[in-house]
Amino acid sequence: MKLTVRFLNIACAAFFSINAILFVLISYKLIQFNPQLFTFFRVFTVLLFILLAFQRKSLTVWILISMLAGAEFGYDFPQIAKNIQFLSEIFLRLIKTIIAPLIFATLVNGIAGHNDLKLVGRLGWKSILYFEIVSTIALVIGLIAINISKAGVGMTLPVAANAPVLTSKVHTWSEFLTNMVPENIAKAIFDGNILQVVVFSILFAIAIAKLNERHRYIMLRFTEGLAETMFKFTNIIMYFAPVAVFAAIAYTIGHMGLDVFAGLFKLLATLYVALIVFLLTVILPLLLILKIPVKKFILALSEPASIAFATANSESALPAALESMERFGVPRKIVAFVIPTGYSFNLDGTTLYLSLSCVFVAQVAGVDMPLSQQIAMCLVLMLTSKGVAGVSRASLVVLLGTLTSFGLPLTPVFLILGIDVLMDMARTTVNVIGNCTATVVMAKWEKSFDNQKAEAFSNRI
């Protein structure tokens, strides 16, 4: 089996490289090549990748290959591709059913589940304050990056695809603040007003925190079970993601041709550059100011960060992060509180990605978002981005909910979904780095950081 997968990897890489070289040479008319033979080469390469996907049995691989297959199908059969958008719309409907219950369950559990902040004392409010400041900086960096790169400008979608799902938009601060307050939670869910769901969830969580232990335990068990159920629901729906990506990419290529990929790779580059800027301008200065041994800290991060990057899942890196930070010199009581809390309130990579993606969608749709509206969107994302680290690509749920709240079209999201697996690996890694950094900051703030353990840190073989 391993030999078969290795052979398929080599074959796929070889044929993909040949096709890419041929495509460039033919596009610039540097060589003459039989069109039918070139088509056969491309189709054969796609079939090889599909065979590899069956062998690897990975959703990430399937989504990447669906993007490739969708591009080929849309290029070769544009008329058919223009009529299969309904497949991506089915996926969109399924995702929208998750938004309200997932946000409700994760926020309630994240807030009410930590009502022991009174016992933790100073650590509680210091952590929340730090989380909000750093995640807000990440949001701003994301906005600045996408406004500079303008990755979505020029990627005009078909007119039908740009129809916004809502016609109402927030124009003033008074309307924004009024619209935050739900008059009917069922109506808020029906209208897709995710901010009202968030406000209701926060108030509900505060009410649970004030219950006696017996009733609070019952409600927390319920919300915890609901959160786990919705995460499993998300996983089930994500099995349909390759079909949705195939249909969305084929539909887009059928209408626009292959030029759309230039904007997607520009978006991917924008995200990676923005995340690197965040690490260099926020995380690194923090470490230097607090006099943390940077090389040893990077060594401590190597295992949890590599797990997060490989799996695109923050939760999978949780055990390694807890162990590494404790061995790095952070007291267990701080590690045990800050990292799990950070998984709900300190998603630096995800918040940066969300602000960047929302403006990208507006650019693709040709919607001019003034600075005031971008700031309002940041305020929404500060709340809605909490609690999505546990499941790969759960941030897609938050992205769709925020776009709906601001009346932006949802079709461009499927362009993002095509490269989302590559974006998810980077943002998840930054989430883990941010949470590990938070433990060090809190330990230093509480004057309980063990410098000797940090200096002596080494990865076990």
C-alpha positions as CSV (number, residue, x, y, z in Angstrom):
1,M,0.0,0.0,0.0
2,K,2.8,2.4,0.9
3,L,4.6,1.7,-2.3
4,T,1.4,2.3,-4.3
5,V,0.8,5.6,-2.6
6,R,4.5,6.6,-3.1
7,F,4.3,5.6,-6.8
8,L,1.1,7.6,-7.2
9,N,2.7,10.6,-5.5
10,I,5.6,10.5,-7.9
11,A,3.4,10.0,-11.0
12,C,1.0,12.8,-10.0
13,A,3.9,15.2,-9.4
14,A,5.5,14.2,-12.8
15,F,2.4,14.5,-14.9
16,F,1.3,17.7,-13.1
17,S,4.7,19.3,-13.9
18,I,4.6,18.2,-17.5
19,N,1.1,19.6,-17.9
20,A,2.1,22.9,-16.2
21,I,5.1,23.3,-18.5
22,L,3.1,22.4,-21.6
23,F,0.4,24.9,-20.6
24,V,2.8,27.7,-20.2
25,L,4.6,26.9,-23.5
26,I,1.3,26.6,-25.4
27,S,-0.2,29.7,-23.8
28,Y,2.8,31.8,-24.9
29,K,2.8,30.1,-28.3
30,L,6.4,28.9,-27.8
31,I,5.5,25.4,-29.2
32,Q,2.9,23.8,-31.3
33,F,1.1,20.8,-29.6
34,N,-1.9,18.7,-30.6
35,P,-4.9,20.0,-28.7
36,Q,-6.5,16.6,-28.4
37,L,-3.3,15.0,-27.0
38,F,-2.9,17.9,-24.5
39,T,-6.5,17.4,-23.4
40,F,-5.8,13.6,-22.9
41,F,-2.7,14.5,-20.8
42,R,-4.7,16.8,-18.6
43,V,-7.6,14.3,-18.1
44,F,-5.2,11.5,-17.4
45,T,-3.4,13.6,-14.8
46,V,-6.8,14.4,-13.1
47,L,-7.6,10.7,-13.0
48,L,-4.3,9.9,-11.4
49,F,-5.0,12.5,-8.7
50,I,-8.4,11.0,-8.1
51,L,-6.8,7.6,-7.7
52,L,-4.4,9.1,-5.2
53,A,-7.3,10.6,-3.3
54,F,-8.9,7.1,-3.0
55,Q,-5.6,5.8,-1.6
56,R,-5.0,8.7,0.8
57,K,-8.6,8.9,2.1
58,S,-8.1,12.5,3.2
59,L,-10.7,15.2,3.0
60,T,-8.0,17.8,2.4
61,V,-6.6,15.8,-0.5
62,W,-10.1,15.4,-1.9
63,I,-10.8,19.1,-1.8
64,L,-7.6,20.0,-3.5
65,I,-8.1,17.4,-6.2
66,S,-11.8,18.5,-6.6
67,M,-10.5,22.0,-7.3
68,L,-8.2,20.6,-10.0
69,A,-10.9,18.4,-11.5
70,G,-13.4,21.3,-11.4
71,A,-11.0,23.6,-13.3
72,E,-10.5,20.9,-16.0
73,F,-14.2,20.2,-16.3
74,G,-15.1,23.9,-16.5
75,Y,-12.4,24.4,-19.1
76,D,-13.3,21.5,-21.3
77,F,-17.1,21.6,-20.8
78,P,-18.1,25.2,-20.1
79,Q,-21.7,24.8,-21.2
80,I,-22.3,21.9,-18.8
81,A,-20.3,23.6,-16.0
82,K,-22.5,26.6,-16.1
83,N,-25.5,24.5,-15.0
84,I,-24.0,22.6,-12.0
85,Q,-23.9,25.5,-9.6
86,F,-26.9,23.9,-7.7
87,L,-24.4,21.4,-6.2
88,S,-22.5,24.2,-4.4
89,E,-25.8,25.8,-3.3
90,I,-26.8,22.5,-1.6
91,F,-23.6,22.6,0.4
92,L,-24.2,26.2,1.2
93,R,-27.7,25.4,2.6
94,L,-26.2,22.7,4.7
95,I,-23.5,24.9,6.1
96,K,-26.1,27.7,7.0
97,T,-28.0,25.2,9.2
98,I,-24.9,25.0,11.4
99,I,-24.2,28.6,12.0
100,A,-26.6,29.6,14.8
101,P,-26.4,26.4,17.0
102,L,-22.6,26.2,16.6
103,I,-22.1,29.8,17.6
104,F,-24.6,29.5,20.5
105,A,-23.1,26.3,21.9
106,T,-19.4,27.2,21.7
107,L,-19.9,30.7,23.1
108,V,-22.1,29.6,26.0
109,N,-19.7,26.8,26.9
110,G,-16.7,29.1,26.5
111,I,-18.1,31.7,28.9
112,A,-20.3,29.8,31.4
113,G,-17.8,26.9,31.5
114,H,-15.2,29.3,32.9
115,N,-17.3,31.0,35.5
116,D,-14.6,30.0,37.9
117,L,-12.7,33.1,36.8
118,K,-13.5,34.4,40.3
119,L,-11.3,31.6,41.7
120,V,-8.6,32.3,39.2
121,G,-8.8,36.0,40.0
122,R,-6.4,38.2,38.2
123,L,-5.5,35.6,35.6
124,G,-9.0,35.6,34.2
125,W,-9.4,39.3,33.3
126,K,-5.8,39.6,32.3
127,S,-6.1,36.7,29.8
128,I,-9.4,38.0,28.3
129,L,-7.9,41.5,28.0
130,Y,-4.8,40.1,26.3
131,F,-6.8,37.9,24.0
132,E,-9.0,40.8,22.8
133,I,-6.2,43.2,22.3
134,V,-4.1,40.7,20.3
135,S,-7.0,39.3,18.2
136,T,-8.1,42.9,17.4
137,I,-4.6,43.7,16.1
138,A,-4.8,40.5,14.0
139,L,-8.1,41.7,12.5
140,V,-6.6,45.1,11.7
141,I,-3.6,43.5,10.0
142,G,-5.9,41.4,7.9
143,L,-7.9,44.4,6.8
144,I,-4.7,46.4,5.9
145,A,-3.2,43.4,4.0
146,I,-6.2,42.8,1.8
147,N,-6.8,46.5,1.2
148,I,-3.2,46.8,0.0
149,S,-3.1,43.7,-2.2
150,K,-6.7,44.1,-3.5
151,A,-6.6,40.4,-4.4
152,G,-10.3,40.3,-5.2
153,V,-10.3,43.3,-7.5
154,G,-10.9,42.3,-11.1
155,M,-12.3,38.9,-10.3
156,T,-15.7,39.8,-11.5
157,L,-18.1,36.9,-11.2
158,P,-21.2,36.4,-13.4
159,V,-24.0,38.8,-12.6
160,A,-26.3,36.1,-11.2
161,A,-23.6,35.0,-8.8
162,N,-23.2,38.5,-7.4
163,A,-26.7,38.8,-6.1
164,P,-26.5,39.6,-2.4
165,V,-28.5,37.4,0.0
166,L,-29.7,40.5,1.9
167,T,-30.5,44.0,0.8
168,S,-30.2,45.6,4.3
169,K,-26.9,46.9,5.4
170,V,-25.6,48.7,8.5
171,H,-25.1,52.3,7.7
172,T,-24.8,54.1,11.1
173,W,-23.5,53.3,14.5
174,S,-26.9,53.7,16.0
175,E,-28.4,51.2,13.6
176,F,-25.5,48.9,14.2
177,L,-25.9,49.0,18.0
178,T,-29.7,48.6,17.7
179,N,-29.4,45.7,15.4
180,M,-27.1,43.9,17.9
181,V,-30.0,43.4,20.3
182,P,-32.3,40.5,19.4
183,E,-36.1,41.0,19.7
184,N,-36.8,37.4,18.8
185,I,-34.0,34.7,18.8
186,A,-36.0,32.5,16.3
187,K,-36.3,35.5,14.0
188,A,-32.6,36.3,14.3
189,I,-31.8,32.7,13.3
190,F,-34.2,32.8,10.4
191,D,-32.9,36.2,9.2
192,G,-29.3,34.9,9.5
193,N,-28.4,37.8,11.9
194,I,-25.5,36.1,13.5
195,L,-24.6,39.1,15.7
196,Q,-28.0,38.9,17.5
197,V,-27.4,35.2,18.0
198,V,-24.0,36.1,19.6
199,V,-25.5,38.7,21.9
200,F,-28.2,36.2,23.0
201,S,-25.6,33.6,23.6
202,I,-23.5,35.8,25.8
203,L,-26.5,36.9,27.9
204,F,-27.6,33.2,28.1
205,A,-24.1,32.2,29.2
206,I,-24.0,34.9,31.9
207,A,-27.4,33.7,33.2
208,I,-26.1,30.1,33.3
209,A,-23.0,31.2,35.3
210,K,-25.3,32.7,37.9
211,L,-27.2,29.4,38.5
212,N,-26.5,27.1,41.4
213,E,-24.1,24.3,40.8
214,R,-26.7,21.6,40.1
215,H,-28.6,23.5,37.4
216,R,-25.5,25.0,35.9
217,Y,-24.0,21.6,35.5
218,I,-27.1,20.4,33.6
219,M,-27.1,23.4,31.2
220,L,-23.3,23.1,30.6
221,R,-23.7,19.4,29.8
222,F,-26.4,20.3,27.3
223,T,-24.4,23.1,25.6
224,E,-21.3,20.9,25.6
225,G,-23.2,18.1,24.0
226,L,-24.8,20.5,21.5
227,A,-21.3,21.9,20.6
228,E,-19.9,18.4,20.1
229,T,-22.9,17.4,18.0
230,M,-22.6,20.5,15.8
231,F,-18.9,19.8,15.3
232,K,-19.7,16.3,14.2
233,F,-22.5,17.7,12.0
234,T,-19.8,20.0,10.4
235,N,-17.6,17.0,9.8
236,I,-20.4,15.1,8.1
237,I,-21.3,18.1,5.9
238,M,-17.6,18.6,5.0
239,Y,-17.7,15.3,3.2
240,F,-19.8,17.0,0.6
241,A,-17.3,19.8,0.3
242,P,-15.3,18.2,-2.6
243,V,-18.5,18.0,-4.7
244,A,-19.3,21.7,-3.8
245,V,-15.8,22.8,-4.7
246,F,-15.8,20.9,-7.9
247,A,-19.1,22.5,-9.0
248,A,-18.2,26.0,-7.8
249,I,-14.7,26.0,-9.6
250,A,-16.2,24.4,-12.7
251,Y,-19.0,27.0,-12.8
252,T,-16.6,29.8,-12.3
253,I,-14.1,28.6,-14.9
254,G,-16.9,27.9,-17.3
255,H,-17.9,31.6,-17.1
256,M,-14.5,33.3,-16.6
257,G,-11.8,31.0,-17.8
258,L,-8.6,30.2,-15.9
259,D,-7.8,33.8,-15.1
260,V,-9.6,33.4,-11.7
261,F,-6.6,31.4,-10.3
262,A,-4.4,34.5,-10.4
263,G,-6.6,36.2,-7.8
264,L,-6.8,33.1,-5.7
265,F,-3.0,32.7,-5.5
266,K,-2.8,36.4,-4.8
267,L,-5.2,35.9,-1.9
268,L,-3.2,33.0,-0.6
269,A,0.0,35.0,-0.7
270,T,-1.7,37.9,1.0
271,L,-2.8,35.7,3.9
272,Y,0.7,34.1,4.4
273,V,2.4,37.5,4.2
274,A,-0.1,39.0,6.7
275,L,0.4,36.1,9.1
276,I,4.1,36.5,8.9
277,V,3.8,40.2,9.6
278,F,1.6,39.5,12.6
279,L,4.2,37.1,14.0
280,L,7.1,39.5,13.4
281,T,5.3,42.7,14.6
282,V,3.3,41.3,17.5
283,I,4.5,38.0,18.8
284,L,8.2,38.5,18.4
285,P,8.3,41.9,20.0
286,L,6.3,40.5,22.9
287,L,8.9,37.8,23.4
288,L,11.8,40.2,23.2
289,I,10.2,42.7,25.6
290,L,9.5,39.9,28.1
291,K,13.1,38.6,27.7
292,I,11.9,35.1,26.6
293,P,14.6,33.0,25.0
294,V,13.3,33.1,21.5
295,K,15.2,30.1,20.1
296,K,14.1,27.9,23.0
297,F,10.5,29.1,22.5
298,I,10.6,28.2,18.8
299,L,11.9,24.8,19.8
300,A,9.1,24.4,22.3
301,L,6.6,25.4,19.6
302,S,8.0,23.1,17.0
303,E,5.9,20.0,17.9
304,P,2.5,21.6,18.5
305,A,2.9,24.0,15.5
306,S,3.9,21.2,13.1
307,I,0.9,19.1,14.3
308,A,-1.4,22.1,13.7
309,F,0.0,22.7,10.3
310,A,-0.2,19.1,9.2
311,T,-3.7,18.5,10.5
312,A,-5.1,22.0,10.0
313,N,-6.8,21.4,13.4
314,S,-5.9,23.3,16.6
315,E,-7.4,20.7,18.8
316,S,-5.1,18.0,17.6
317,A,-2.2,20.1,18.8
318,L,-3.7,20.8,22.3
319,P,-1.9,17.9,24.2
320,A,1.5,18.8,22.7
321,A,1.0,22.5,23.4
322,L,0.0,21.9,27.1
323,E,3.0,19.6,27.7
324,S,5.6,21.8,25.8
325,M,4.6,25.0,27.6
326,E,4.7,23.4,31.0
327,R,8.2,22.0,30.2
328,F,9.2,25.5,28.9
329,G,8.6,27.0,32.4
330,V,5.0,28.0,32.5
331,P,3.2,26.8,35.7
332,R,0.6,24.1,35.2
333,K,-2.2,26.2,36.6
334,I,-1.6,28.9,34.0
335,V,-1.1,26.5,31.1
336,A,-4.3,24.6,32.1
337,F,-6.4,27.8,32.1
338,V,-4.9,30.0,29.4
339,I,-4.6,27.5,26.5
340,P,-8.1,26.0,26.7
341,T,-9.6,29.5,27.2
342,G,-7.5,30.8,24.3
343,Y,-9.1,28.1,22.1
344,S,-12.3,30.0,22.4
345,F,-11.1,33.6,22.7
346,N,-7.6,33.9,21.2
347,L,-7.8,32.7,17.5
348,D,-5.2,35.2,16.0
349,G,-4.8,33.4,12.7
350,T,-8.5,32.8,12.3
351,T,-9.5,36.4,13.0
352,L,-6.9,37.7,10.6
353,Y,-8.2,35.3,7.9
354,L,-11.8,36.2,8.5
355,S,-11.3,40.0,8.2
356,L,-9.2,39.4,5.1
357,S,-11.7,37.0,3.5
358,C,-14.7,39.2,4.1
359,V,-13.1,42.2,2.3
360,F,-11.9,39.8,-0.5
361,V,-15.5,38.7,-1.0
362,A,-16.7,42.3,-1.2
363,Q,-13.9,43.0,-3.7
364,V,-14.9,40.1,-5.9
365,A,-18.5,41.1,-5.8
366,G,-17.6,44.7,-6.7
367,V,-19.1,46.0,-3.4
368,D,-17.3,49.1,-2.0
369,M,-17.0,48.7,1.7
370,P,-16.2,52.0,3.4
371,L,-13.8,52.1,6.4
372,S,-16.7,52.6,8.8
373,Q,-18.3,49.4,7.6
374,Q,-15.1,47.5,7.7
375,I,-14.6,48.6,11.4
376,A,-18.2,47.5,12.1
377,M,-17.4,44.1,10.5
378,C,-14.3,43.8,12.7
379,L,-16.5,44.3,15.8
380,V,-18.8,41.5,14.6
381,L,-15.8,39.2,13.9
382,M,-14.4,39.9,17.4
383,L,-17.4,38.1,18.7
384,T,-18.3,35.6,16.0
385,S,-14.8,34.2,15.6
386,K,-14.7,32.8,19.2
387,G,-14.9,29.1,19.6
388,V,-14.1,27.8,16.1
389,A,-10.7,26.3,16.7
390,G,-11.8,22.8,17.4
391,V,-12.8,21.7,13.9
392,S,-11.0,22.1,10.6
393,R,-12.6,24.8,8.4
394,A,-15.3,25.6,11.0
395,S,-14.2,29.2,10.3
396,L,-16.2,28.8,7.1
397,V,-19.3,28.8,9.2
398,V,-18.4,32.1,10.8
399,L,-17.4,33.6,7.5
400,L,-20.7,32.8,5.9
401,G,-22.6,34.1,8.9
402,T,-20.7,37.4,8.9
403,L,-21.2,37.9,5.1
404,T,-24.9,37.2,5.5
405,S,-25.1,39.8,8.3
406,F,-23.6,42.5,6.1
407,G,-25.6,41.6,2.9
408,L,-22.6,40.4,0.9
409,P,-22.9,37.6,-1.7
410,L,-21.9,34.1,-0.7
411,T,-20.9,32.7,-4.1
412,P,-17.3,34.1,-3.9
413,V,-16.8,32.0,-0.7
414,F,-16.5,28.9,-2.9
415,L,-13.5,30.3,-4.6
416,I,-11.9,30.7,-1.2
417,L,-13.0,27.1,-0.3
418,G,-11.0,25.8,-3.2
419,I,-7.7,27.0,-1.5
420,D,-9.1,27.0,2.1
421,V,-7.1,23.8,3.0
422,L,-3.9,25.7,2.3
423,M,-5.1,28.8,4.2
424,D,-6.3,26.7,7.1
425,M,-2.9,25.1,7.7
426,A,-1.3,28.6,8.1
427,R,-4.0,30.2,10.2
428,T,-4.3,27.2,12.5
429,T,-0.6,27.2,13.1
430,V,-0.7,30.9,14.1
431,N,-3.7,30.1,16.4
432,V,-1.5,27.6,18.3
433,I,1.5,29.9,18.3
434,G,-0.7,32.7,19.7
435,N,-2.1,30.6,22.5
436,C,1.3,29.3,23.5
437,T,2.6,32.9,23.5
438,A,-0.3,33.8,25.7
439,T,0.7,31.3,28.4
440,V,4.2,32.9,28.5
441,V,2.8,36.4,28.7
442,M,0.5,35.5,31.6
443,A,3.2,33.6,33.4
444,K,5.5,36.7,33.1
445,W,2.6,39.0,34.2
446,E,2.0,36.8,37.2
447,K,5.8,36.7,37.9
448,S,5.7,32.9,37.9
449,F,7.7,32.1,34.8
450,D,10.6,29.7,35.3
451,N,13.5,31.1,33.3
452,Q,15.8,28.3,34.1
453,K,13.4,25.7,32.7
454,A,13.1,27.8,29.6
455,E,16.8,28.1,29.1
456,A,17.3,24.3,29.6
457,F,14.4,23.3,27.4
458,S,15.1,20.6,24.8
459,N,12.8,18.3,22.8
460,R,12.9,14.7,23.8
461,I,14.0,12.3,21.2
